């Protein structure tokens, strides 16, 4: 396994849990990446009143990094509840769906089967896809605990392509 650097967030990144962190793991298409970032920069909120603030980790050392590698590196960031990956699927799909990863997913390794067999047999969903325009709403709602990760994953699963998007 290769050694990836720990996340280094810009000084202006406020570690308050409200600014999404997006990691680029596919470097095959710079035009697709620019389109993804443009989608992230769009104002968001009910009337588009909120400024889109986010942090990008855009370094070719992450090219081809797997989910577990990125999640392990993200462990150094306080208050980070979800992480968004711009992977090969993001770059090849016209809607640029980012992979949202639940950083607090419990693997259930230490659960006693006598009490938690259903949870062991049916672990919670750890990931779903979302269009760039929904990233901020996902991040803020998870940080405030207005909506939990499983609810967002369920909403995404209702889409024919399995992507959370604005109706």
C-alpha positions as CSV (number, residue, x, y, z in Angstrom):
1,X,0.0,0.0,0.0
2,X,1.4,3.4,-0.9
3,X,1.9,6.1,1.6
4,X,-0.4,9.1,1.1
5,X,0.0,12.4,2.8
6,X,-2.2,13.5,5.6
7,X,-4.8,16.1,4.6
8,X,-3.4,19.6,4.6
9,X,-6.2,22.1,4.6
10,X,-5.6,25.8,3.7
11,X,-5.3,28.2,6.5
12,X,-8.6,29.8,5.7
13,X,-10.4,26.5,6.1
14,X,-12.6,26.8,9.2
15,X,-12.6,23.6,11.1
16,X,-16.2,24.1,12.1
17,X,-17.8,21.2,10.1
18,X,-19.6,23.4,7.6
19,X,-17.2,23.6,4.7
20,X,-17.1,20.4,2.6
21,X,-13.8,18.7,1.7
22,X,-13.5,17.4,-1.8
23,X,-10.7,15.1,-2.8
24,X,-9.8,14.6,-6.5
25,X,-8.8,11.0,-7.1
26,X,-9.1,10.9,-10.9
27,X,-6.8,13.0,-13.2
28,X,-7.9,11.7,-16.6
29,X,-10.0,14.7,-17.6
30,X,-9.1,18.3,-16.5
31,X,-12.2,19.7,-18.3
32,X,-14.5,17.4,-16.3
33,X,-12.7,18.5,-13.1
34,X,-13.2,22.2,-14.0
35,X,-16.9,21.5,-14.6
36,X,-17.1,19.8,-11.2
37,X,-15.5,22.7,-9.4
38,X,-17.8,25.1,-11.2
39,X,-20.7,23.2,-9.8
40,X,-19.3,23.3,-6.4
41,X,-18.9,27.1,-6.6
42,X,-22.6,27.7,-7.3
43,X,-24.4,29.6,-4.5
44,X,-26.6,27.2,-2.6
45,X,-29.5,27.3,-0.2
46,X,-33.2,27.7,-0.6
47,X,-32.9,30.9,-2.7
48,X,-29.2,30.5,-3.6
49,X,-28.3,32.9,-0.9
50,X,-25.4,31.0,0.7
51,X,-21.9,31.4,-0.5
52,X,-20.2,28.2,-1.6
53,X,-17.2,27.6,0.6
54,X,-15.3,24.4,0.3
55,X,-11.8,22.9,0.4
56,X,-10.3,21.0,-2.5
57,X,-7.5,18.5,-2.2
58,X,-6.2,18.5,-5.7
59,X,-2.8,16.9,-5.9
60,X,-1.8,14.2,-8.4
61,X,-0.4,12.1,-5.5
62,X,-4.1,11.1,-4.8
63,X,-4.6,9.8,-8.4
64,X,-6.2,6.4,-8.2
65,X,-6.5,6.5,-4.4
66,X,-9.1,4.1,-3.0
67,X,-11.9,4.9,-0.6
68,X,-10.1,3.4,2.4
69,X,-6.9,5.2,1.7
70,X,-8.7,8.5,1.5
71,X,-10.8,7.9,4.6
72,X,-7.7,6.9,6.6
73,X,-6.0,10.2,5.6
74,X,-9.1,12.2,6.5
75,X,-8.9,11.0,10.0
76,X,-6.7,13.9,11.0
77,X,-9.4,16.5,10.3
78,X,-11.6,17.4,13.3
79,X,-15.3,17.8,12.8
80,X,-15.2,16.2,9.4
81,X,-18.4,14.0,9.2
82,X,-18.5,13.4,5.4
83,X,-15.9,13.5,2.7
84,X,-16.6,13.9,-1.0
85,X,-14.5,12.2,-3.7
86,X,-14.2,13.3,-7.3
87,X,-13.4,9.9,-8.7
88,X,-13.6,8.2,-12.2
89,X,-17.4,8.1,-12.0
90,X,-17.5,11.8,-11.3
91,X,-15.3,12.6,-14.3
92,X,-17.1,10.4,-16.7
93,X,-20.7,11.2,-15.9
94,X,-22.4,14.4,-17.3
95,X,-23.9,15.2,-13.9
96,X,-20.5,14.9,-12.2
97,X,-21.8,13.0,-9.1
98,X,-19.3,13.0,-6.3
99,X,-19.0,10.1,-3.9
100,X,-20.1,11.1,-0.4
101,X,-18.4,9.0,2.3
102,X,-19.7,8.6,5.9
103,X,-16.6,9.1,8.1
104,X,-18.5,7.9,11.2
105,X,-19.7,4.6,9.8
106,X,-19.3,1.9,12.5
107,X,-17.9,-1.2,11.0
108,X,-19.6,-3.3,13.6
109,X,-16.4,-5.2,14.4
110,X,-17.0,-5.2,18.1
111,X,-20.7,-5.8,18.2
112,X,-22.0,-8.8,20.2
113,X,-24.0,-10.9,17.8
114,X,-26.4,-11.9,20.6
115,X,-27.7,-8.3,20.7
116,X,-26.7,-6.7,17.3
117,X,-27.2,-9.5,14.8
118,X,-29.5,-7.4,12.6
119,X,-27.0,-4.6,12.5
120,X,-24.2,-7.0,11.7
121,X,-26.2,-8.6,8.9
122,X,-27.4,-5.2,7.5
123,X,-24.7,-2.7,8.1
124,X,-25.5,1.0,7.4
125,X,-24.7,2.5,3.9
126,X,-21.3,4.1,3.9
127,X,-21.5,6.0,0.6
128,X,-23.8,7.6,-1.9
129,X,-23.5,9.9,-4.9
130,X,-24.5,13.5,-5.1
131,X,-24.3,16.2,-7.7
132,X,-21.9,19.1,-6.9
133,X,-24.8,21.5,-6.3
134,X,-26.0,19.4,-3.3
135,X,-22.6,19.0,-1.6
136,X,-23.1,22.0,0.6
137,X,-26.6,21.1,1.7
138,X,-25.4,17.6,2.6
139,X,-22.4,18.9,4.6
140,X,-24.4,21.4,6.6
141,X,-27.3,19.2,7.3
142,X,-25.0,16.4,8.5
143,X,-23.0,18.8,10.6
144,X,-26.2,20.2,12.2
145,X,-27.7,16.7,12.5
146,X,-30.8,17.8,10.7
147,X,-30.6,14.8,8.4
148,X,-28.5,11.7,8.9
149,X,-26.3,10.0,6.4
150,X,-28.7,7.1,6.0
151,X,-31.5,9.5,5.0
152,X,-29.4,11.1,2.3
153,X,-28.4,7.7,1.0
154,X,-32.1,6.7,0.9
155,X,-33.0,9.8,-1.0
156,X,-30.1,9.1,-3.5
157,X,-31.3,5.6,-3.9
158,X,-34.7,6.8,-5.2
159,X,-33.0,8.4,-8.2
160,X,-32.8,6.2,-11.3
161,X,-29.0,6.7,-11.4
162,X,-28.6,6.5,-7.6
163,X,-27.6,10.2,-7.3
164,X,-28.9,12.8,-4.8
165,X,-29.9,15.8,-6.8
166,X,-32.3,18.8,-6.5
167,X,-35.7,17.8,-7.8
